[in-house]
């Protein structure tokens, strides 16, 4: 008898548990977070500069949510960064347009890619998003290991080498080196004021 009652209770509670879980999942999906700034940012760790993470929180009807609490969380270790208060977490409230910005974000000195986790809460509704960033030591030619000055000197050296080696002219499909005629050696005799060919 007791076993039958337990089985009945389990069968009655199972749909309630499933529906409660579905309702909880729907409540979690009621807020959507749109990343406005910072996605794909490449931050210079030498200059300690970065684009500030900015998000916009909207409800399930695509309307901005004002007054929502937004938490930005950067990694605890490895490539990461800190916010205005020097920690790796920032809590911001959305404005009338549903926007929140993590002011004063600065990359740390570790190179690499990382994610900033963003969560939003408002009246029992939640949402989450991820902002991808990368810390690098520099950019452009300097990042590739060559400075602009080094590249300029390489171009000058190549041009000088081409001039010294002669110019190749194509004749009948074959390349023939063209060299300037050799000048006869000259001598300068002190006191005579004359310059002429070496005997």
C-alpha positions in Angstrom: 0.0 0.0 0.0 2.8 2.4 1.0 4.7 1.5 -2.1 1.7 2.3 -4.3 1.3 5.7 -2.7 4.9 6.5 -3.2 4.7 5.6 -6.9 1.6 7.7 -7.3 3.3 10.7 -5.6 6.3 10.3 -7.9 4.1 10.1 -11.0 2.2 13.3 -9.9 5.4 15.2 -9.0 7.3 14.3 -12.2 5.3 16.6 -14.5 5.5 19.4 -12.0 9.2 19.1 -11.8 9.6 19.0 -15.6 7.3 22.0 -16.0 9.1 23.9 -13.2 12.4 23.2 -15.0 11.0 24.4 -18.3 9.6 27.6 -16.6 13.0 28.2 -15.0 14.8 27.8 -18.4 12.2 30.2 -20.1 12.8 32.7 -17.3 16.6 32.5 -17.9 16.0 33.2 -21.6 13.9 36.2 -21.0 16.9 38.6 -21.1 19.1 38.9 -24.1 22.5 40.6 -24.0 23.7 42.3 -27.2 27.5 43.1 -27.3 27.9 46.7 -28.4 31.6 47.2 -27.8 34.7 45.2 -27.1 34.0 42.0 -29.1 37.1 40.9 -31.0 39.2 43.7 -29.4 43.0 43.3 -29.7 44.5 45.0 -26.7 48.1 46.5 -26.5 49.7 45.2 -23.3 52.6 47.7 -23.7 50.4 50.7 -23.8 47.8 49.1 -21.4 45.0 50.2 -23.7 41.8 48.3 -24.6 38.3 48.9 -25.9 35.7 49.1 -23.1 33.2 46.2 -23.0 29.7 47.6 -23.6 26.4 45.6 -23.7 22.7 46.3 -24.2 20.1 44.3 -22.3 16.8 43.6 -23.9 13.7 41.6 -22.9 12.0 38.8 -24.8 10.0 41.5 -26.7 13.3 43.1 -27.8 12.8 46.2 -25.6 15.7 47.8 -23.7 15.7 46.9 -20.0 16.6 49.8 -17.7 18.0 49.2 -14.2 19.2 45.7 -14.9 22.3 44.6 -12.9 25.1 43.6 -15.3 28.2 41.8 -14.1 31.4 41.7 -16.3 33.9 39.0 -15.2 37.4 38.6 -16.7 39.5 35.5 -16.1 41.3 35.1 -12.8 44.6 34.1 -14.3 46.5 34.1 -17.6 45.6 36.6 -20.3 43.0 38.9 -18.8 42.4 42.5 -17.6 41.1 44.6 -14.7 38.4 47.1 -14.4 38.3 50.6 -12.9 38.6 49.4 -9.3 41.6 47.2 -10.1 39.7 43.9 -9.9 38.7 41.4 -12.6 34.9 42.0 -11.9 32.7 45.0 -12.5 29.0 45.5 -11.6 27.1 48.1 -13.6 23.4 49.1 -13.9 21.9 49.6 -17.3 20.7 53.1 -18.3 17.4 54.1 -19.9 18.6 52.6 -23.2 19.4 49.3 -21.5 23.1 49.8 -21.9 26.0 49.1 -19.5 29.7 49.9 -20.0 32.6 48.5 -18.0 34.6 51.7 -17.6 38.4 51.7 -17.3 39.1 48.2 -18.5 42.9 47.6 -18.9 44.6 44.5 -20.2 47.2 42.8 -18.0 50.7 41.9 -19.2 50.0 38.4 -20.4 49.6 37.7 -24.1 46.8 35.5 -25.3 43.1 35.2 -26.1 40.4 35.2 -23.4 36.7 35.7 -22.7 34.8 38.2 -20.5 31.7 36.6 -19.1 28.6 38.9 -18.9 25.5 38.2 -16.9 22.4 40.4 -16.5 19.6 40.2 -13.8 16.3 42.0 -13.6 13.2 41.1 -11.7 14.0 37.4 -11.6 15.0 37.3 -15.3 18.6 36.5 -16.3 20.7 36.4 -19.4 24.3 35.8 -20.3 26.8 36.6 -23.1 30.6 36.3 -23.8 33.0 39.0 -25.1 36.1 37.7 -26.8 39.4 39.7 -26.5 43.1 39.2 -27.2 46.2 40.7 -25.5 49.2 41.3 -27.8 52.6 43.0 -27.3 52.2 45.3 -30.4 50.8 45.4 -33.9 51.7 45.6 -37.6 55.3 45.2 -38.7 56.6 45.6 -35.2 54.5 42.7 -34.0 55.9 40.6 -36.9 59.4 41.2 -35.6 60.5 44.0 -38.0 60.2 47.7 -37.4 59.4 50.2 -40.1 63.0 51.5 -40.0 64.4 48.0 -40.5 62.1 47.4 -43.5 63.3 50.7 -45.0 67.0 49.7 -44.6 66.2 46.3 -46.2 64.7 48.0 -49.2 67.6 50.4 -49.6 70.1 47.5 -49.3 68.3 45.5 -51.9 68.1 48.4 -54.3 71.9 49.1 -53.8 72.7 45.5 -54.4 70.7 45.5 -57.7 72.5 48.6 -58.9 75.9 47.2 -58.1 75.1 43.8 -59.7 73.9 45.3 -62.9 70.5 45.2 -64.6 69.2 42.2 -66.4 67.9 42.9 -69.9 65.7 40.3 -71.7 66.7 39.5 -75.3 65.2 36.8 -77.2 63.8 35.1 -74.1 67.2 35.0 -72.4 68.5 37.2 -69.6 71.8 39.0 -70.4 73.6 40.9 -67.7 74.4 44.5 -68.7 77.6 45.9 -67.0 79.1 49.4 -67.4 82.4 49.7 -69.2 85.5 49.7 -67.0 87.2 53.1 -66.7 91.0 53.2 -67.1 92.9 53.8 -63.9 94.1 57.3 -63.3 97.0 58.7 -61.3 97.5 62.1 -59.6 101.1 63.4 -59.4 101.8 65.8 -56.6 103.2 69.2 -57.7 102.6 68.7 -61.5 98.9 69.5 -61.5 98.4 66.9 -64.2 96.0 63.9 -64.2 96.4 61.3 -66.8 96.2 57.6 -67.5 98.6 55.3 -65.6 101.5 54.3 -67.9 
